[in-house]
Amino acid sequence: MKQFIAKFGGHVSAVAVPLLVIGGLLLVLGIWSPQTGQELAGEEVWTCSMHPQVRLPKPGRCPICGMTLVRVSQLASEQKRMEQQAGLVTEPAAYREVFKEIRTVGKLDYNEARVAFITARIAGRVDRVYADFTGVKVKKNNHLVDIYSPDLYQTQAELIRTLEAAEKATGDRRFYTAAIEASRTKLRLLGILPEQIAEIEKTGKVQTHLTVYAPIGGVVIEKNIREQQYVAEGDMLYRIAELDPLWLYLDIYE
């Protein structure tokens, strides 16, 4: 009898395992099926707005997230309400240019490449100022200032004496030619224009004042001289800037 029961019990266990598996599958299909027989029959079926795959025959809570179940007929409206509440916006994926608007502060300034610094090439006294205030517009080669300089007088006198000696020389003139060119170079370095040097050589008259010209056209943005002021070699006289184009400097941080 014990032997029979053991065999019978073993037989029942072997059959029960597949039955339990099949029963579990049926139960899962009854919960997770998107459309059950009850739903087809028109009976109320409850689902979760977060997990719409859940299908249960009565209200309660979602076995996955614990949210309150809603009727399947209300699922679409409930999902729409949740999207609006969360501020969720969707649109089709597409290729486009990505940009971001950044509000910042900045300033307009002069083009650094178009700013001229005018310095005194010779020491002397300012006897006349043509561009006499900041903001005045000047054109290229306009007169800016006249400077009286003894050094300028001496360099011109040296050129004239060398020219006179060269005319009277009867021998080798190479020394005088080199001396004349050296005097011309000194004058050019002082800011005397080539046509002014030619006029000095032609007339034999010495100029007492050095006229400083505007190297570019623009606006005087800095003026550091006054009439009767003494200046040294290298002193800043003017700063002139072209205003077209201007530069825009912006402070944009990471």
BELGI-V726069 format. One record per helix or strand of 3 or more residues. SS is the DSSP state (A for helix, B for strand). FROM is the first residue (numbers start at 0). TO is the last residue. If there is no record, write none. Layout:
BEGIN
ss;from;to
SS;FROM;TO
SS;FROM;TO
END
This chain:
BEGIN
ss;from;to
A;1;31
A;36;39
A;71;85
B;105;108
A;111;113
B;114;118
B;123;128
B;142;147
A;149;167
A;173;188
A;193;202
B;208;212
B;217;222
B;235;240
B;246;249
END
